[in-house]
Amino acid sequence: MILGSLEILFKGEEFTHLSDSDCISIIGETYKLDPEFFIASIYPKIASWDMPSFLNVKEELLELLRKEGANVS
């Protein structure tokens, strides 16, 4: 459910109404809900996304997750 909602942000028209920083914040807050679950279940799937809208924010997202203590590459 969480993964589907995140995917909609980047694939759907809704993304055009959100700034890149809003999307990064949403994913960052999702990480904070349950960091272990996020890294084990959600992050591996979103790491392979190649939607242009996601690629725009991927590096900033990785930086945020690293600041939060996530072990991501």
Secondary structure, 3 states (H helix, E strand, C coil): CHHHHHHHHHHCHHHHHCCHHHHHHHHHHHHHHCHHHHHHHHHHHHCCCCCHHHHCCHHHHHHHHHHCCCCCC
